[in-house]
Amino acid sequence: MLKDLFNPNPRKKYITLPAHTEYSSAVQGSVGACPKCGKLNREEDLETSFKVCPECGYHYPLTAGERIWIMTDENSFREINKGLQTTDPLAFPDYAERVSKAKEDTGLEEAVITGTAAVNGEDVVLGVMDTRFLMGSMGSVAGEKIARAFERACAERMPLVFFTASGGARMQEGMLSLMQMAKTSAAAARFHEEGLLYISVLTHPTTGGVTASFATLADMIIAEPGAMVCFTGPRVIEQTIHQKIPQGFQQAELLLERGMIDEIVPRREMKEFLGKVIALHKVDSNAF
């Protein structure tokens, strides 16, 4: 159940979700000062605003469970591709321990959750990444789950919506991790050949191999306000070119201006926006 996707560790508390659904879970506590404007936000303020600062509109990060609860119709989410287990193919030092700790701390099996759901009454296959799990990095299992989500959507003739949040490829798996870029890109290409709708929603941060593969191969690319979207982070770029990059260089607003993304949609409007886009595509597809 979705309540199992939330962080069970009482030391990490973010938001309280209503108890009217079996897929919601109480994750309580104060978030503190807004990282953007410094406003001290009370817990109840963020509950009613979907973890968006009421003062400046800063979008706090969401867990995968919170994202699913906010974006899907009540009790509609059903997880798929469960039970895939991450291995340690390179015997990388401390990797197995880090994966085990990430599972314990987050209650997740991997950095990606996939499933079927309804968004504003429209059936979709849904994917959500969670940066709490090794910074949402894409290893072999994460890549496999992403590819299988495309395959499931193709088999069911359903739209695919993917919320990305990632630090990129998982270095502890070496080349096997980098190969997931090709795997997920190929899955996206096969999906496109079927004429089905793929919507990518870029959330903060979406970087590295995720940006360079399936995240930016969608029919429609949406971003949350202020999301950092890039291949290489600003610190690495500045160290390489020995220059200070402009403020907002890799933020969604500039990327929209330069044509890399199609729309910026605030979180509170995202569910309705996605539902309308999916419904319009369905009408258009039935016309031919």
N, C-alpha and C positions, 0 to 999 in steps of 0.2 A: 504494500500500500504506500501511497505517497507520503504518509507520515514517517515512514522509514527512511525517506530521502533527506530529512532534515538533520541538522547537526545535533546529536544527542548530548554533547559535552556541555554541562551547565555553565562552564566558564565562558562560552562563546554564545552570546545571546544577541539577536538582532531585531526581531519583529514578533508581534503577537498576531496570529491569524485566527479568524472566527472559528468557532467549534461546530458550525452548522453542517459540516461535511466530513465524511470519514477520511477524506484525503487532506484535510488541514491539520495543522499541529501548532501548539503554542510554543513559540520561540521568543521569549520576552526579554526586556531589558533596554536600557538607554544606549543610544548610539553615540551621543555626545555632540561635540562641535562639528558643524559642517566643514568639510575640507576646503570648500570653495569660498564661502563667505564668513565662516566662523560662528554662525548662529547656533546657539544651543537648542537643539531640537529635542523635544520630549518624545517619549515612546509613542504616545497616542497621536502626535502630529504625523509621525511617519507611517503609522498604521493606516491612517485615512488617506494618505497621499501616495501609497505604493512605494514608500522609501524614496521619495523625491523631496528635496528641501523646499519647504513652503516659501522661503525667502528668496532664493536665487535660482531654483530649479535644478540644482545639482542632483544627479541620479546616483544614489548609493548603489553599490553592487548588490545583486540578488543571488541567493543560492539557487541551485537548480530547482529545488522543491518550491521555493517562493515564486520563481518565474512560472512554473507550470500552474501553480494555484491561481496566479493573477491572470494568466493569458488563456486559460482553457475554461470551457463551460463546466459547471459543477458536476463532479463525479464522472467526467467523461474520459479522463486520461487512463490508458492501460499500457503499462510498460511492456516493451518487446526486447528481445535480444538480451535477456538477463542471463546471468551465470557464466559469461565469458570471463576467464581468469587471466590476469596479467602474469607473465612469467619473467624470468631474468635471463634472457638468452646470452648476454655477454658476461654474466657473473660480475656485473658492475658493483663496485664497493658500496655497501649500504643501500642499494636500490630496493632489494626485497623488503628491508626494514622500513624504508620510507613509504613504499606502497602500502604495507600493512598498517602503518600509522595513519596514512591518509584515509584508508578505509575506516579505521576506528574513529578518527576525529570527525569525519563527515557523514558516516553512515552510507556512503556510496560505494559501488563496486569499481567504478572508473570515473574519469573526468567527463564522460558523456552519458546522458540518459536519453533513450529514444522510446517512442511509443506512439500509439494512435490516440487521437483526441478530437474534440469539437471546439472550434474557435468561432464564437458568435454564431453558432448553429451550423458551421461548415466543417465537414469531416476532413481531417488532415493526418498526415504522418508528421510527428513533431520530434525535433532533436534539440537538446539543451546542454550547453557546456557549463562547467562549474569550476571557477578558478581556485576554489579551496583545495581541489584534488591536484596536487603537484602543478599548480598554476594553470590548470586546464590544458596541460600539454598533451599532444597527440602522439601516442605510442601505437603499438600494433593492435591492441584491443580497441582503443578509441577509434582508430581508423577503420577497423572491421565493423564496429557498430554503426559508424557513419555510412559506410558503403552498404551495409544491410538495410539501413533506413531508406536509402535510394531504391534498393531492390524491392523492398516491401511496398513503397509508394507506387512503384512501377507495376507491380503485380496486382495491386488493388485499384489501380487507376485513380490514385488520390494525389492531391497537391502535397508538397513537402515544404514545411517551414522549419528553418534551423536558426536557433539563437546561438551565436558564437561568442566565446570569451576565452582567450587562450594566450599563453606565452609562447606558443609555437611548437615545434617538434620536440620530442622527449629525448634528450641527448643520451640518457642511460641505455637506450636501445640502439644507438648508432644508426647504421644504414637501414635497419629494419623500420625505424621510425620515419626516416626520410622517404622511404618507399610508400608510406601512407599518403603522401601528397599525390603521387601518381595514381594510387588506388582510388582515392576519393574523387580525383579529377576525372578518371575514367568512368566511375559510377555516375557522376554528374552528366558526362557526355552521353552516356547511354540513356539516361533519363530524359535529356533534351530531345534525343532522337524520337522519343515516344510522344513528343508534343505536350508533355505535362508541365504543370506550373511548379517552379521552385523559387521560393522567397527566402533570402538570407537576411537575417537581422543582426547587424554588427553591434555588439555591446562592448563596454570598456573593460579590459583592453582586448582587441583582436589583433594579434601580431604574428610574425614569423610564418612558418609553413602553413598555418591555417589560412591566413590572409592570402598566401601565395597559391592556394589550391581551391578547395570547394567553397570557401566563404565568399569568394568574389566571382564565382561562375554561375550566379543565379540569374533568373529572368528579371527579378527585381531585387535590388540591394538597398536595404533600409538600414539606418543607424539610429541609435539613441543619441540625444543631445550630448555633446561634449565627449563622445567616445573617442579614444585613441585607436586609430586603425593604421597599421603600418607593417612593413616587413622587418625592418631593423629599428630598434628603439632610439630615441633622441640622444641618449648618452653615448652609445656606440658610434652614431653618426658624427657627433661633435668630436669625439676622440680620434676619429679617422680623418676628418677633413680639417681639424683644428680651427673650426669656426663655430660660432654660436648660431644655432638655427633659429628662425623666426618663431615667435610665440604663436601657438596654435597650428604649427606646421603640419602636424599629423592628426589633427582633430577632425571630427566628422563635418564640421561647418565648412572648413576649407576644401575638404574632399568633395562635398556637394557642389561647391562653387566651381571646382575644376572638372566635374563630370565623372568622378570615380564611383559615386553612389547616386541613387535616384531620389531619395527622400530622407529627411530627418523627421522622426515621429516621436513625440513625447510618450513616456511610458503609459500614462493614464489614457492615452488615445490609441495605443498600439493594437489592442484586441479588436476594437471596432474597425480600425483601418484595415487590418489583415482580413477580417471577415468580409468587408466590402470588396477588396481586391479579389479574393477567392471567388466570391459570388459573381462578380463581373466577368472573370475569366471563364467560369462555368457557363454563363449565358453566351459568351462569345464562342466557346468551343462547340456548343450545341447548335450554333447557327450554320456550321459547315458540315 
